[in-house]
Amino acid sequence: RGRVQRVAGIARDITQHDGSMVYVVDEDEGSRRELSLVLEEAGYQVNLFPSPPAFLEVAPVVVPGSVVLRSHGPDGGELTLPRELKARRSALPVIVVGEAHGNVAAGVQAMKAGAVDFLDVPYHPDQLLDAVAAAQAGIRDMAQRDQTTDLVKSRIAALSPREREVLDGLLAGGTNKTIARDLGISPRTVEAHRARIMERLEADSLPELVQIVMAVGLQTRLQGEKS
């Protein structure tokens, strides 16, 4: 009767993923299998894609992991993949594997396109595994930074309206006296709010407090509001 009665689907929690996923993008079936075999033997989970467009189609929703891109053409047409991921500000690091024949310019071109590493064919399997391990470590570091950022944001959001006003004053370079004057309260009250703010954000000094808050982008937002 034109009404939805039931919706089914599958959801996968990726928040605690161990970062062992590798996406192999290679137009050649033979080399695609070779790359997959090396990575799987090292314990990685591998997903295979026959072309950059095929991967880009699902890139926004894939589990965090690194991308191994096998480049076969001298024109570097496959480099549209790292360029596009870079433009999207994706957190999927790309390792390009190509036949540069010792030409450093090929590696430079790949890095400029957004790749985190370039391997010249032929290469030793350990070189590939080292490159992937470094990329995966970067993913884990980024995830840790994101968790820290979310924690700080939640603590800032939990501040009372008055504490937030005092925090804004501190970020603007105000002193206890100037903030007290602007808010119509006593310097002693400002000092009390300041102490609670520093305790909640786990800052031992005012410079550290400013650094913690700036790291989550609050300072930029405040400057934008004032302008």
N, C-alpha and C positions, 0 to 999 in steps of 0.2 A: 504493500500500500504506500510505497514511497517513503517509508520511515525506517531508519536504522534500528534494528532490534538488538544486534550484538556485534561487538568489534573484537577481533582477536589479533594477537601479535606476540612478538618475542622481544624482550628487553634484556640487554646485557650490561651489567655494572662494570664500567671501565675505570672507576676512580682509583682502584687499588691494583691496576694492571702492573705487572712487573717489568714492562718495557722490553719484552723479548720478541715482539712482533717485527717482522721484516717484510717489506713489500718489494718484490722483484718485478721490475717493468722492463720487458725485453721482447722485441718483435720476432726474434729468432727462437723457435721452440727448443732447438738443441742446446744453445747456450743458456736459455732460461732454465732448463732442467739441471744443467751443470751448476749454475749459481745456487739453485734451490738445494741441491744435494750437499754442497759445501756448508751451507747455512744450517740445514736441518741436522747434519752430523754434529754441528757445534751446539745444538740444543735450542736453536731459534725456531719459532713458529713462522712459517713462510706462506704468504699468499702471492699468487702469480697473476700478472696482468700482461696481455699481449701488446699493449700500446699505451703511450702517455694519455691520450684522451679517455681510454677505458679506466685508468686510475683516477684521473681528475674528476670523473663523473661521481665517484664514491668518496673522494678524499675528504669532504666535509664531515663525514660520519664514521670514518674508520677509527679503530682502536689506535692509540698513540704508538708509534713505531718509526723505524727508519726506512728509507726508500733506497733501493739499489737500482740505479738506472743504467742499463746497458746501451751505450751509444754505438751504432754501426755506421752511420753516415758521416762523411767528412765535413758536411755543411753544418753539423751540430743541430739538426732540426729537432732532435729529441730534447734539447735544452729548453724547449718551451715548457717542459714540466717543472723544473726548478724555478723558472721565471714566474710561472703562474702561481706556484705555491708561495713564493716570496711576495708576490703582489697581494695575495690573500692573507699574508702574515700568518701562514700556517706553521705549526710547530712540528712539522714532519721534515727532519733533516734528510737531504738527498746526497747520496754518494754516486758519482758518475764513474762508470767503467767504460773506457774507450780506447781505441787504437791511435795513440798520438805519435808513436814511433820516436819517442824522446823529445817531441816538440813541446816545450814548456808552455807555449802560447795556448795550446789546447786546454791544458789544465787551468790556466788563468781565465780563459773564456768560460769554462765551466763554473769556476768560483764566482766570477762576476755575475753569472746567471743566477746564482743563489745556492750552488752546491757547497757542501761542507768539506768535501774531499774529492780527489780525482785519482783513479788508478789507471795506469797505462798497461795495456795488454801487450805481451803476456805479463802476468803478475803471480806471485806466490799466494796460495790460499790464506796463509797467515796474514798477509797484507790486507786482504778483504775483511778478515775477522777482526783485525785490529781497528780498521776504519769503522766497522759496524759497532764494535764495543765502545769506541769513543763517541759515536753518535748517540748510542743508547744512554751513555752516562750523561750526555747533555740533556736528554729527555727527562731523566730522573731529577737532575738538578733544577730544571725548569718547573717540574711538577712540585718539587719541594718549595720553590720560591712562590708558586701560585698558592700553595696551602698557607704559607706564612702571610702572604698578602691578604687572603680571605680572612684569616684570624684577626689581623690588625683592623681590617675594615669592620668586622663584626664588633670588635671592642670599641671602635670609634662610634659606631651606630648606637651602642648601648650607653653612651655618655648622656647625661642630662642636658637639657637645652642650655642651662647656664654654664655647664662645663664645656659645652661645645663653643659657646661664645668666648670663654676664656682661652680655649685652644686656638680659636681663630685669631684672637688678639696676640697670642704668643707667636703664631706663625707669621703675623704681620710685623713682628719685631717689637711689639709693645712690652713695656715693663709692668710690674705689679701696679705702680702708681698710675701710669697712663691707661691701663686696662680698667682699673678701678674707676677712674674719672669718666671714661667712655661709657661704662656700664652703670654708673651711679651706685657703686658698692664700695666697700672699704678695701684697702690694699691687703688687710689681713684675710678677708674673705677670698680675694683673688689667690692669695698664697695657699689657702686651704684647698681650693679647687685645683690649683696647679699641682699640688702634691698628690691628690687623688688621680688626676689624669696621668701623671708620670708613673704612678703605681700600677694603674690598669694597663698601660701600654708598655710596662716593664722597661722604662727608660731611667737611667741613672743620672742624666744631666739634661739640661735644656737643648744643647746641640744634638744629643742623641735622640731626644724626643722629636725634634724637627726632622732629623734624618729618617726616622721610622715613618713619620707621617708622609713625608715627601715620597718615600719609596712606594706608597700605594696611590700616588697621584693626587692627593688632597690639595697640596699646595697649588698645583696648576689650576685646579678647579676654582679655588678661592681667588686667585689672581684674575681668572676669567670673569668672575662675578663682579670684581671691583672695577674692571675695565668696562 
